[in-house]
Amino acid sequence: MQKLISKLDLDKYIAIYKNFLSREKPIFMEGDANLHFRFIKELQNYDLNPPSHVDNVDKELTHLSKQGVLHVKQIWEFIKIIRYFLYLKQKKIEGVVGDWITNVNMPPLILEIESWFDENGDLKEEIDVRFTDISASLKIIKEKINSHLRALLNSSKLQEFLVDTQVHFLNGQETFLLRGGFNSAIKGSIIGRSGNGYFYVSPHSLESYKKQESDLIDKKEELIYEYAKKISGEFGKQLLFLKFINKEFDKFDNYLARVLFAKRFDTEFILPSKDSDIILKDFSHPALNDPKPISVNFKKNILLITGVNAGGKTMFLKSLLSAAFLAKYLLPMKINAAHSHIGNFKNIKAIIEDPQNVKDDISTFAGRMVEFSKLFTIKNALVGVDEIELGTDADEAANLFCAILENLIKKEIKIIITTHHKRLASMLALSEHVELLAALYDEKAQKPLYGFLEGTIGKSYAFETALRYGIAQNIVEKARTLYGEDKEKLNELIQKNIDLELQNRTKLKEFEQKEQLLLKLTNSLKEQKEEQKEEFAKIKRDFEGKYMEAISLAKVAAREKSSENIHKLLNQANKIKEAIVIPKIENTEDIKVGDRVKYGELKGVVLNIKKELVSVEAEGVIMRLPKNSLKKISSKQPTSAKKGNGIFLQRPSSASMTLDLHGLRSDEAIEKTDKFLSDALVVGFDEVQIYHGVGTGKLAFAIKNFLKTHPSVKEFFDASANNGGAGATIVRL
C-alpha cells in the first residue's frame, strides 16, 4: 500500500492525517464500510476532544495472558483508554454512535482501579497510608538536605572556592561548583567538570541523608510494585474486556481522526458504491498547491487521455486513482461530494514510473510487460497506466495493447490510460468500451490550459512545447519538415475537431439555459392561469349562490300566495343572474412600445402593439398578451439592471458587504446567506464577509457546505486573524 501511496503523491497527505491519530495504526478499517461511514457522518455533528497519545498495548495484553506483571506506566496506558470512554459517556451523543458508547459497560473493579491514578499517571497517595507516610518522611529528608546545603554555602571556609551560590543537580546529585584547592575547605566527591575547568562537587556530609532518602524511595518502589502486581492480577481476570475496549478505542480513534482531519482542512467523505462508475465533481489532488479542480464522468471500461505535453495528463490520472483510493479507505478529500460518485474497487494499481532496473537487468518494456502480466491474476480493479506505449515501437505497441486491453476488460478491470501516439489512440477510440479525454492547449498564448475536453483525441503539441522551453526556432522548424506535411495536417484536423466540439458545447449550454427559462416561464403562466381560474370560479359560485337564494325566497312567497313579493323577488334574482359576468382586468393606463409592464409575476418590455394584443419580451421570451391583462410599471431602468438573455434584476433597496449569522439555526442562516449573496451580486460586490462564529462548528460547517454548491461563489476561505479568523468567512463572487 505504501508503494501505491507514493506513486499517487499522497505521502504527505497520509502523514498529516496520521498526526490526528492517538497512536499509529493502518488506515484500513475492518468491518462494514457502510456502518463506518454512518459513524463518521454522525460524529461530524459533535465537537469532541481527541484522545491523548496512547501507546500500543498488544505486548502488554499478551503479557497479561501469561500472568505477567505490568509496570505502572504500562497500566497507565490502559487507564488513559478507560478514561477516554468515560469522557465520551458524559457527552450527550445520540444515534448509532451514542448506542455504541452506551453499550461499552465498565466493570466496577476497572472503575475502582481507574480512580487510583492521578492526572500524571502516578498512583494517588491517599489509596494507601504507607504512601502518605513515605511521602511525609521524604519531605522531612528533603528539608534536612536543603538546610544542610544552605549552611555549607554560608560557611566562611567555602566562600573563596565558590564559583556561584547555587546548588547544581548533576547525575541526580546535589553539587557545588568550586574552584581548585577546595579540599582544604570541604570533603566531597567530584561528579563532573564545567567548560571553564571548575569542579562539580557533592559534599560527603550529605551521604547519610541521601542514604535515608534512597531507602525511602526503595520502599516506595516496592509499594508501587505491590500495587502493580495487584492491578495486573485483576487485569488478568478482565482480559477479555481489556482486549475489547482496546479494539473499540482503535475503531473510535480511526473515526474521530478522520472527522477532525476533515474539519481542519474543509474536506468531504464519499462512501464507495457497489458499481464501478467514477463521477468526480471539483476534485482537487491534495499534493497540488492551488489546484484547478477536475470533473469527469467515467462510466465505461477505459478512459483514454491524450493531448498536449505538460498539460496535466499524468496528474489527472493520479487524481482519478487518488479519489478512488481515498474513498476506498473513507479518507476525506477536496471534492463536491453531493455531485460525485465513486465505485468500490478491490484493487487499485498504478503503472506510472519507468520500471527499468540495472540491478534486475530488466528493460523498460520488459518491466511494463511484467506489470501487465500481474493484472491477469486479479479482478475488480482500477488500473492507471501512464504513457502506455513506453519503451517499444509505437506501431507494435498499438496492436499489442489493443489485444491486452480487450482481455483485461473481460476481467472486470477498469483502466485509465495516457498516451501521445495517435495510432494507438485512433485504434482504441473506435471501441464502444472507451471514453476519450483530451488535454487542452491555448494556441494564442502557446501554453497548456490544464483543462480537459471529453469525447475527442488531443494533439500533443510537441513542437510548441519545445519552443516554450527554449529549443531554438530553426531546430523546431527542421523537425516540422521531417515530421511531414500530411501528419501536420492531421494535427490541424485534430485541433479543428477540438475547437468545433468546444463551440458545440458552448451553444448547447446556451440552449439549455434558454430551455430552463422557457420552462420557468411556462410554469409561471400555468400557475397564474390556475389562480385566475380559481378566482373567477369562486366569484361565479358566490353570484350563483345569491341567485339560488333569491329564487328560493320567491318560491316561498309563491306558496304564501303573495304576488307582490313574488314579482319583487324574481326581479332581484334576474338582476343577480345578469351580474354573473367573468371579471376582466381593466387597464386605464396608456401602454406604448418600450414601456415596462407586468403580467402576474412576470416583468417585460413592450415590443409591439396591434389593437388589443401586445407583444412583450420577458426573460428572453416574446409573448402576445391581451392589453387589458397588463399593468404598466416604472419606465425607469434600474441603475443596477443587468441585461443579457432578456433578464432584468431589480437592485435591492439596501445592501451590505457583511452578514452576521450569530444565534441563528443552520436552516435560517442558509436562507439569509442565499438572499445576502443574491443582493451582493445585483449590487456588484465581488467580495463579502460572513460572520458565523466558531462555537461547536455546526453553523460554520453548514454555511461552508452551502457555499460549495452556490453557482456564483468562486472561492471562500477563513478571514484573517484580526478580522474574525475561523469565526468569519470571506466569499469571492
VOGU-3710 file (C-alpha; in Angstrom, 3 decimals, decimal comma):
1> mqkliskldl> 0,000/0,000/0,000  2,814/2,426/0,838  4,241/1,996/-2,668  0,875/2,940/-4,182  0,584/5,951/-1,851  3,991/7,165/-3,050  3,118/6,639/-6,713  -0,031/8,732/-6,282  1,856/11,521/-4,431  -0,266/11,016/-1,310
11> dkyiaiyknf> 2,638/10,534/1,143  2,398/13,958/2,772  -1,411/13,877/2,902  -1,492/10,486/4,639  1,288/11,565/7,032  -0,707/14,652/8,035  -3,798/12,508/8,577  -1,867/10,121/10,828  -0,963/13,040/13,105  -4,640/13,120/14,101
21> lsrekpifme> -4,473/9,526/15,392  -3,739/8,903/19,053  -1,479/6,011/18,091  -0,056/4,532/14,888  -2,385/2,147/13,045  -3,202/1,091/9,449  -5,590/3,343/7,511  -7,668/0,291/6,588  -10,669/-0,373/8,870  -12,068/-3,872/9,154
31> gdanlhfrfi> -15,831/-4,397/9,036  -18,819/-2,898/7,246  -17,857/0,250/5,299  -21,479/1,457/5,381  -21,505/1,333/9,189  -18,116/3,066/9,356  -19,416/5,813/7,068  -22,525/6,255/9,223  -20,365/6,611/12,357  -18,184/9,215/10,657
41> kelqnydlnp> -21,118/11,276/9,362  -22,797/11,286/12,796  -19,573/12,256/14,575  -19,295/15,319/12,315  -22,228/16,774/14,266  -20,282/16,831/17,551  -17,332/18,796/18,882  -15,234/16,204/20,743  -11,760/16,428/22,244  -9,317/13,979/20,688
51> pshvdnvdke> -7,771/11,332/22,953  -4,233/11,910/24,218  -1,364/9,842/22,829  -1,689/6,176/23,809  0,981/3,510/23,327  0,219/0,236/21,582  -0,656/-2,314/24,287  -0,672/-5,552/22,268  2,506/-6,799/24,021  1,032/-5,895/27,405
61> lthlskqgvl> -2,138/-7,887/26,658  -0,017/-10,906/25,708  1,989/-10,465/28,939  -1,213/-10,393/30,994  -2,457/-13,575/29,280  0,665/-15,283/30,682  0,030/-13,977/34,225  2,805/-11,414/33,887  3,117/-8,239/35,964  2,877/-4,883/34,185
71> hvkqiwefik> 4,832/-1,799/35,143  2,672/1,022/36,480  3,451/3,082/33,339  2,127/0,245/31,184  -1,013/0,104/33,308  -1,420/3,854/32,789  -1,866/3,300/29,011  -4,966/1,184/29,759  -6,213/3,804/32,226  -5,995/6,507/29,505
81> iiryflylkq> -8,203/4,386/27,223  -10,727/3,771/30,019  -10,821/7,472/30,927  -11,491/8,485/27,332  -14,533/6,220/27,208  -15,719/7,710/30,496  -15,361/11,154/28,882  -17,443/10,012/25,885  -20,152/8,671/28,189  -20,502/12,155/29,707
91> kkiegvvgdw> -21,200/13,715/26,287  -24,769/13,715/25,028  -24,196/11,731/21,842  -27,196/10,279/20,016  -27,785/7,856/17,161  -25,689/4,822/16,356  -22,601/6,370/17,998  -24,499/7,053/21,231  -25,851/3,486/21,290  -22,361/2,095/20,753
101> itnvnmppli> -20,867/4,160/23,603  -23,745/3,191/25,915  -23,050/-0,497/25,267  -19,446/-0,181/26,491  -20,041/-1,213/30,114  -17,163/-0,710/32,553  -16,646/-3,453/35,199  -16,800/-1,961/38,752  -13,293/-3,198/39,598  -11,874/-1,478/36,495
111> leieswfden> -13,539/1,771/37,561  -12,065/1,420/41,062  -8,553/0,899/39,660  -9,007/3,924/37,369  -9,716/6,073/40,436  -6,335/5,132/41,958  -4,385/7,202/39,380  -3,811/10,953/39,234  -3,656/13,033/36,022  0,071/12,321/35,569
121> gdlkeeidvr> -0,299/8,556/35,648  1,022/8,116/39,203  -0,729/6,222/41,989  -2,506/8,570/44,374  -1,068/8,703/47,893  -4,496/8,535/49,544  -5,127/4,959/48,341  -2,668/3,634/50,964  -1,449/5,171/54,256  2,009/3,794/53,536
131> ftdisaslki> 2,327/6,105/50,541  1,386/9,019/52,778  3,968/8,056/55,440  6,757/7,625/52,880  5,957/10,988/51,263  5,986/12,727/54,644  9,376/11,159/55,531  10,827/12,103/52,127  9,674/15,663/52,654  11,475/15,834/56,010
141> ikekinshlr> 14,680/14,412/54,497  14,489/16,924/51,638  14,177/19,780/54,118  17,199/18,496/56,071  19,264/18,228/52,882  18,310/21,758/51,814  19,062/23,129/55,255  22,463/21,431/55,329  23,307/22,737/51,845  22,419/26,304/52,835
151> allnssklqe> 24,637/26,023/55,904  27,568/24,844/53,769  27,070/27,651/51,253  27,174/30,210/54,044  30,288/28,781/55,738  33,244/31,177/55,661  35,723/28,406/54,815  33,984/27,673/51,487  33,427/31,241/50,314  36,717/31,699/48,466
161> flvdtqvhfl> 36,187/28,475/46,447  32,562/29,032/45,371  32,117/29,954/41,702  28,429/30,766/42,422  25,984/30,307/45,300  23,694/27,827/43,539  23,042/24,155/44,151  23,608/22,285/40,867  21,921/18,938/40,154  24,238/16,658/38,229
171> ngqetfllrg> 23,565/12,958/37,658  20,812/13,114/40,270  23,062/14,555/42,969  23,251/17,961/44,666  26,609/19,630/43,935  28,505/22,925/44,339  30,550/24,486/41,546  34,017/25,032/43,121  37,457/26,244/42,140  40,545/24,079/42,519
181> gfnsaikgsi> 42,011/23,595/46,021  38,594/23,143/47,665  39,859/20,043/49,604  41,026/22,234/52,453  37,517/23,653/52,897  35,172/20,708/52,216  35,311/16,957/51,768  33,397/15,696/48,741  33,346/13,714/45,513  33,946/15,300/42,111
191> igrsgngyfy> 30,907/14,489/39,923  31,971/16,450/36,837  33,777/19,500/35,435  32,445/22,651/33,824  33,598/24,087/30,493  35,735/26,613/32,394  37,572/23,913/34,314  35,652/24,228/37,608  34,569/21,209/39,638  31,048/19,945/40,463
201> vsphslesyk> 31,465/18,576/43,996  28,968/16,527/46,038  29,637/17,010/49,819  30,344/13,782/51,776  28,324/15,181/54,673  25,142/14,580/52,624  25,708/10,844/52,380  23,721/9,910/55,487  20,752/11,991/54,319  20,997/10,577/50,793
211> kqesdlidkk> 21,097/7,044/52,245  17,869/7,692/54,161  16,287/9,220/51,052  17,345/6,243/48,912  15,879/3,774/51,434  12,554/5,612/51,422  12,478/5,676/47,608  13,167/1,939/47,543  10,261/1,367/49,947  8,010/3,434/47,700
221> eeliyeyakk> 9,082/1,439/44,628  8,348/-1,800/46,497  4,894/-0,491/47,381  4,280/0,595/43,769  5,297/-2,881/42,592  2,938/-4,407/45,118  0,078/-2,400/43,585  1,268/-3,120/40,029  1,163/-6,831/40,854  -2,293/-6,486/42,383
231> isgefgkqll> -3,639/-4,497/39,392  -2,046/-6,913/36,902  -3,803/-9,796/38,649  -7,166/-8,018/38,386  -6,447/-7,029/34,768  -5,769/-10,680/34,018  -9,284/-11,513/35,223  -10,674/-8,748/32,971  -8,516/-9,671/29,970  -11,446/-10,114/27,578
241> flkfinkefd> -12,804/-6,674/28,494  -9,375/-5,053/28,059  -8,968/-6,635/24,612  -12,470/-5,459/23,694  -12,023/-1,867/24,845  -8,570/-1,667/23,246  -10,055/-2,714/19,882  -13,030/-0,347/20,246  -10,682/2,503/21,132  -8,755/1,961/17,901
251> kfdnylarvl> -12,020/1,952/15,950  -13,208/5,210/17,507  -9,755/6,739/17,094  -9,975/5,933/13,374  -13,380/7,621/13,117  -12,539/10,740/15,103  -9,181/11,274/13,372  -10,977/11,312/10,012  -13,618/13,737/11,300  -11,074/16,133/12,850
261> fakrfdtefi> -8,920/15,954/9,714  -11,947/16,750/7,508  -12,974/19,727/9,666  -9,430/21,076/9,796  -8,956/21,054/6,007  -12,603/21,526/4,936  -12,811/18,217/3,073  -15,639/15,750/2,442  -16,250/11,995/2,574  -17,596/9,719/-0,151
271> lpskdsdiil> -18,885/6,208/0,500  -17,842/3,913/-2,380  -20,796/2,476/-4,309  -21,237/-1,109/-5,463  -20,750/-0,295/-9,164  -17,542/0,759/-10,932  -18,563/4,222/-12,170  -16,369/7,199/-11,317  -18,039/10,615/-11,433  -15,936/13,409/-9,972
281> kdfshpalnd> -17,089/16,992/-9,469  -14,459/19,583/-8,496  -11,894/17,102/-7,117  -8,503/18,545/-6,110  -5,440/16,365/-5,648  -4,008/17,066/-2,168  -0,415/17,239/-3,410  -1,097/20,313/-5,554  -0,943/23,909/-4,317  -3,878/25,978/-5,576
291> pkpisvnfkk> -5,014/23,182/-7,952  -7,506/23,524/-10,775  -10,359/21,192/-9,696  -11,179/18,399/-12,129  -14,551/16,971/-13,111  -15,051/13,760/-15,079  -17,751/11,211/-15,903  -16,025/7,831/-16,316  -18,590/5,034/-16,765  -17,058/2,864/-19,476
301> nillitgvna> -14,201/0,368/-19,159  -11,345/2,503/-20,488  -10,600/6,218/-20,227  -8,087/7,311/-22,873  -6,337/10,630/-22,110  -4,436/12,280/-24,970  -3,218/15,760/-25,808  -0,593/18,344/-25,035  2,691/17,540/-23,295  2,951/19,020/-19,783
311> ggktmflksl> -0,817/19,555/-19,876  -1,596/17,639/-16,701  -2,447/14,182/-18,117  -0,349/12,286/-15,573  -1,733/14,334/-12,684  -5,257/13,780/-13,993  -4,604/10,026/-13,979  -3,189/10,214/-10,449  -6,198/12,277/-9,362  -8,665/9,624/-10,526
321> lsaaflakyl> -6,734/6,861/-8,779  -6,305/9,018/-5,654  -10,031/9,765/-5,436  -10,803/6,029/-5,653  -8,097/5,265/-3,061  -9,324/7,885/-0,573  -12,937/6,765/-0,989  -11,950/3,107/-0,525  -10,393/3,888/2,863  -13,013/6,501/3,838
331> lpmkinaahs> -10,455/9,299/3,937  -11,704/12,863/3,322  -10,876/14,743/0,134  -11,416/18,103/-1,584  -14,477/17,350/-3,724  -18,119/18,255/-4,305  -19,412/15,103/-2,655  -23,081/15,801/-3,389  -22,460/15,578/-7,145  -19,762/12,879/-7,140
341> hignfknika> -19,884/9,098/-7,245  -17,009/6,637/-6,821  -17,168/2,889/-7,297  -15,652/0,329/-4,977  -12,527/-1,449/-6,235  -10,864/-4,395/-4,550  -7,528/-3,473/-6,137  -6,044/-0,141/-7,235  -2,895/-0,337/-9,365  -0,653/2,416/-10,744
351> iiedpqnvkd> 1,706/1,630/-13,647  3,364/5,005/-13,799  7,139/5,165/-13,449  9,798/3,636/-15,706  10,354/0,073/-14,357  13,878/-0,217/-15,860  16,281/-1,518/-13,218  20,017/-2,155/-13,723  20,148/-4,468/-10,706  17,378/-6,699/-12,059
361> distfagrmv> 18,695/-6,452/-15,632  15,239/-5,540/-16,941  14,342/-3,159/-19,772  11,586/-0,557/-19,725  9,284/-2,549/-21,980  10,037/-5,850/-20,253  9,224/-4,233/-16,924  5,931/-2,972/-18,296  5,060/-6,475/-19,530  5,779/-7,910/-16,065
371> efsklftikn> 3,373/-5,390/-14,524  0,664/-6,080/-17,129  1,001/-9,843/-16,693  0,131/-9,444/-12,996  -3,160/-7,768/-13,948  -4,437/-11,031/-15,454  -4,391/-12,601/-11,961  -6,761/-10,060/-10,346  -10,367/-8,906/-10,729  -12,429/-5,861/-9,791
381> alvgvdeiel> -9,522/-3,470/-10,180  -8,901/0,149/-11,149  -5,640/0,494/-13,076  -3,844/3,637/-14,203  -1,202/3,377/-16,960  0,862/6,454/-17,790  2,366/6,551/-21,324  1,202/3,023/-22,100  3,414/2,639/-25,194  6,609/3,453/-23,222
391> gtdadeaanl> 9,714/1,509/-24,208  8,871/-0,021/-27,586  7,865/0,643/-31,195  4,632/2,659/-31,319  3,014/0,613/-34,136  3,752/-2,714/-32,472  2,608/-1,329/-29,104  -0,696/-0,156/-30,578  -1,671/-3,652/-31,730  -0,268/-5,419/-28,671
401> fcailenlik> -2,035/-3,182/-26,134  -5,328/-3,296/-28,006  -5,291/-7,081/-27,595  -4,191/-6,872/-23,926  -6,852/-4,308/-23,011  -9,586/-6,298/-24,739  -8,827/-9,259/-22,450  -8,476/-7,146/-19,305  -11,946/-5,662/-19,863  -13,402/-9,172/-19,556
411> keikiiitth> -11,843/-9,462/-16,064  -13,854/-6,528/-14,640  -10,824/-4,234/-14,771  -11,327/-0,508/-15,300  -8,350/1,222/-16,917  -7,154/4,831/-17,245  -4,540/5,366/-19,973  -2,419/8,306/-21,115  -0,680/8,236/-24,480  0,878/10,507/-27,131
421> hkrlasmlal> 0,700/8,014/-30,005  -2,085/8,688/-32,489  -2,177/5,148/-33,928  -2,923/3,583/-30,546  -5,378/6,390/-29,731  -7,233/6,047/-33,029  -7,499/2,255/-32,674  -8,834/2,470/-29,109  -11,164/5,352/-29,961  -13,211/3,033/-32,206
431> sehvellaal> -14,132/0,760/-29,270  -17,515/1,136/-27,570  -15,776/0,445/-24,246  -13,518/3,526/-24,474  -14,146/7,100/-23,359  -11,940/9,878/-24,781  -10,453/12,842/-22,945  -8,158/15,461/-24,479  -5,851/17,863/-22,648  -6,450/21,408/-23,936
441> ydekaqkply> -3,916/23,911/-25,277  -4,178/27,679/-25,780  -2,975/28,284/-29,341  -2,696/32,063/-28,890  -0,910/32,014/-25,533  1,138/28,957/-26,570  0,645/27,145/-23,267  -1,417/24,298/-21,801  -4,774/25,172/-20,217  -4,665/22,277/-17,718
451> gflegtigks> -8,253/21,543/-18,683  -9,777/18,539/-20,451  -12,395/18,005/-23,148  -14,468/14,829/-23,252  -15,200/12,882/-26,421  -12,164/13,685/-28,584  -8,474/12,902/-29,222  -5,966/15,640/-28,399  -2,893/16,923/-30,177  0,485/16,528/-28,423
461> yafetalryg> 1,929/19,986/-29,310  5,475/18,620/-29,048  6,921/21,346/-31,304  5,145/24,147/-29,440  6,259/22,747/-26,084  9,869/22,538/-27,297  9,801/26,218/-28,290  8,229/27,157/-24,979  11,060/25,511/-23,061  13,925/27,062/-25,026
471> iaqnivekar> 14,633/24,872/-28,091  15,800/27,064/-30,989  13,272/28,030/-33,683  15,385/26,691/-36,581  15,710/23,277/-34,907  11,947/23,049/-34,363  11,210/24,101/-37,964  13,563/21,406/-39,286  11,721/18,889/-37,091  8,390/20,005/-38,573
481> tlygedkekl> 9,771/19,395/-42,070  10,993/15,925/-41,146  7,667/15,194/-39,474  5,902/15,681/-42,776  3,119/17,802/-44,210  0,490/15,037/-44,071  0,995/14,383/-40,365  0,916/18,100/-39,616  -2,425/18,344/-41,440  -3,687/15,520/-39,252
491> neliqknidl> -2,724/17,558/-36,199  -4,574/20,560/-37,596  -7,626/18,386/-38,204  -7,490/17,157/-34,605  -7,310/20,758/-33,346  -10,249/21,814/-35,554  -12,225/18,913/-34,134  -11,450/20,089/-30,593  -12,397/23,700/-31,426  -15,658/22,581/-33,043
501> elqnrtklke> -16,511/20,402/-30,052  -15,913/23,318/-27,672  -18,138/25,577/-29,786  -20,890/22,965/-29,880  -20,767/22,557/-26,126  -20,972/26,326/-25,611  -24,026/26,522/-27,861  -25,587/23,515/-26,146  -25,126/25,205/-22,783  -26,819/28,352/-24,107
511> feqkeqlllk> -29,728/26,291/-25,456  -30,079/24,525/-22,118  -30,222/27,891/-20,338  -32,906/29,078/-22,773  -34,804/25,855/-22,206  -34,723/26,401/-18,469  -36,042/29,949/-18,915  -38,864/28,727/-21,130  -39,752/26,021/-18,635  -39,770/28,557/-15,814
521> ltnslkeqke> -41,952/30,930/-17,865  -44,364/28,150/-18,843  -44,756/27,024/-15,234  -45,292/30,621/-14,118  -48,007/31,159/-16,741  -49,705/27,889/-15,774  -49,744/28,921/-12,124  -51,212/32,345/-12,974  -53,856/30,738/-15,202  -54,876/28,309/-12,439
531> eqkeefakik> -55,007/31,109/-9,864  -57,193/33,268/-12,135  -59,411/30,310/-12,992  -59,922/29,544/-9,314  -60,589/33,220/-8,535  -63,181/33,534/-11,324  -64,841/30,230/-10,316  -65,141/31,477/-6,725  -66,782/34,747/-7,853  -69,156/32,786/-10,074
541> rdfegkymea> -70,081/30,432/-7,208  -70,812/33,424/-4,958  -73,163/35,001/-7,532  -74,891/31,684/-8,271  -75,414/31,142/-4,549  -77,075/34,551/-4,219  -79,223/33,857/-7,305  -80,446/30,485/-5,970  -81,148/32,078/-2,598  -83,350/34,753/-4,298
551> islakvaare> -85,214/32,054/-6,284  -85,831/30,108/-3,081  -87,303/33,208/-1,436  -89,548/33,736/-4,486  -90,804/30,164/-4,241  -91,649/30,660/-0,563  -93,609/33,810/-1,474  -95,461/31,821/-4,162  -96,531/29,251/-1,626  -97,761/32,084/0,568
561> kssenihkll> -99,687/33,480/-2,482  -98,114/36,918/-2,209  -97,974/38,137/-5,832  -96,322/41,430/-4,912  -93,410/39,672/-3,171  -93,109/37,078/-5,962  -92,526/39,693/-8,679  -90,193/41,661/-6,455  -88,036/38,631/-5,567  -87,936/37,313/-9,157
571> nqankikeai> -86,727/40,706/-10,367  -83,947/40,598/-7,719  -82,922/37,075/-8,834  -82,781/38,104/-12,508  -80,626/41,131/-11,674  -78,193/38,844/-9,781  -78,108/36,409/-12,722  -77,338/39,207/-15,163  -74,455/40,288/-12,898  -72,742/36,885/-13,223
581> vipkiented> -70,013/38,003/-15,635  -66,385/36,814/-15,554  -64,460/39,929/-14,462  -61,800/41,364/-16,706  -58,667/43,204/-15,765  -59,222/46,742/-16,884  -56,218/48,917/-17,517  -56,889/52,585/-17,987  -53,166/53,358/-18,434  -51,897/54,158/-21,919
591> ikvgdrvkyg> -49,358/51,423/-22,790  -46,821/52,264/-25,502  -43,915/50,479/-27,225  -40,877/50,478/-24,934  -42,901/50,577/-21,702  -42,054/48,132/-18,935  -45,127/46,110/-17,960  -46,073/43,381/-15,525  -48,154/40,288/-16,257  -48,788/38,481/-12,993
601> elkgvvlnik> -45,297/37,940/-11,535  -43,539/38,332/-14,891  -41,960/41,607/-15,964  -41,035/42,586/-19,516  -40,775/45,261/-22,200  -43,422/46,112/-24,812  -42,112/45,397/-28,329  -45,247/45,887/-30,474  -48,970/46,718/-30,114  -51,700/45,532/-32,513
611> kelvsveaeg> -55,156/46,582/-31,359  -55,750/44,753/-28,073  -52,798/42,344/-28,380  -49,387/43,388/-27,073  -46,025/41,688/-27,825  -43,936/41,572/-24,644  -40,367/40,293/-24,153  -39,987/38,722/-20,702  -36,906/36,756/-19,639  -35,768/36,293/-23,242
621> vimrlpknsl> -39,165/35,029/-24,467  -41,629/37,019/-26,602  -45,338/36,633/-25,719  -48,563/38,071/-27,192  -50,865/39,095/-24,353  -54,220/40,928/-24,020  -53,651/44,629/-23,414  -56,100/44,692/-20,501  -54,159/41,954/-18,696  -51,018/44,105/-18,431
631> kkisskqpts> -50,060/46,581/-15,770  -47,667/49,389/-16,560  -44,713/49,736/-14,175  -41,943/52,306/-13,807  -40,302/53,002/-17,152  -37,075/53,997/-15,457  -34,408/51,334/-15,961  -32,942/50,117/-12,609  -29,461/51,507/-12,082  -28,002/48,068/-11,442
641> akkgngiflq> -30,014/46,146/-14,034  -28,061/43,538/-15,938  -29,214/42,924/-19,485  -28,431/39,600/-21,041  -30,816/36,936/-22,285  -33,610/39,422/-21,525  -33,332/39,037/-17,735  -33,831/42,109/-15,526  -32,551/42,217/-11,957  -34,033/44,735/-9,540
651> rpssasmtld> -31,411/46,492/-7,417  -32,096/45,913/-3,701  -33,049/48,954/-1,677  -30,134/48,353/0,693  -27,080/46,100/0,577  -24,167/45,339/2,872  -20,795/43,695/2,398  -21,091/41,837/5,730  -23,618/39,393/7,183  -23,873/38,379/10,863
661> lhglrsdeai> -25,374/34,902/11,478  -24,680/34,578/15,214  -27,508/32,885/17,123  -29,302/31,501/14,052  -30,173/27,888/13,276  -28,477/26,329/10,264  -31,604/26,471/8,053  -32,266/30,116/8,960  -28,617/31,016/8,366  -28,564/29,345/4,919
671> ektdkflsda> -31,766/31,181/3,882  -30,296/34,540/4,967  -26,966/33,749/3,269  -28,735/32,904/-0,007  -30,575/36,279/-0,055  -27,416/38,121/1,065  -25,393/36,678/-1,833  -28,178/37,447/-4,330  -28,292/41,089/-3,199  -24,498/41,321/-3,324
681> lvvgfdevqi> -24,438/40,012/-6,908  -27,087/42,502/-8,045  -25,284/45,429/-6,414  -21,984/44,296/-7,916  -19,925/43,314/-4,863  -17,154/40,874/-5,754  -16,165/40,083/-2,157  -18,268/39,872/1,014  -17,756/38,645/4,581  -19,983/36,330/6,636
691> yhgvgtgkla> -19,674/36,176/10,449  -20,808/32,821/11,862  -18,574/32,369/14,905  -16,640/29,277/15,967  -18,850/27,684/18,652  -19,484/23,984/18,060  -18,599/24,341/14,395  -22,048/23,233/13,186  -23,071/26,627/11,789  -19,716/27,195/10,063
701> faiknflkth> -19,872/23,666/8,617  -23,401/24,220/7,255  -22,532/27,599/5,695  -19,380/26,285/4,009  -21,269/23,294/2,613  -23,859/25,716/1,166  -21,154/27,943/-0,343  -19,633/24,921/-2,115  -22,880/24,389/-4,054  -23,655/28,049/-4,821
711> psvkeffdas> -23,155/28,641/-8,583  -21,915/32,240/-8,159  -19,280/31,583/-5,465  -15,772/31,491/-6,963  -13,956/30,706/-3,722  -14,166/31,170/0,031  -11,750/30,999/2,945  -11,335/31,902/6,627  -10,877/35,579/7,418  -7,552/36,887/8,738
721> annggagati> -6,874/36,642/12,487  -7,582/40,346/13,074  -10,816/40,173/11,065  -12,597/37,247/12,697  -10,306/34,298/11,939  -12,123/30,946/11,810  -15,273/32,681/13,039  -15,717/34,516/9,727  -15,605/33,520/6,062  -14,529/35,676/3,102
731> vrl> -16,572/34,893/-0,047  -15,478/35,919/-3,538  -18,202/36,190/-6,181
//
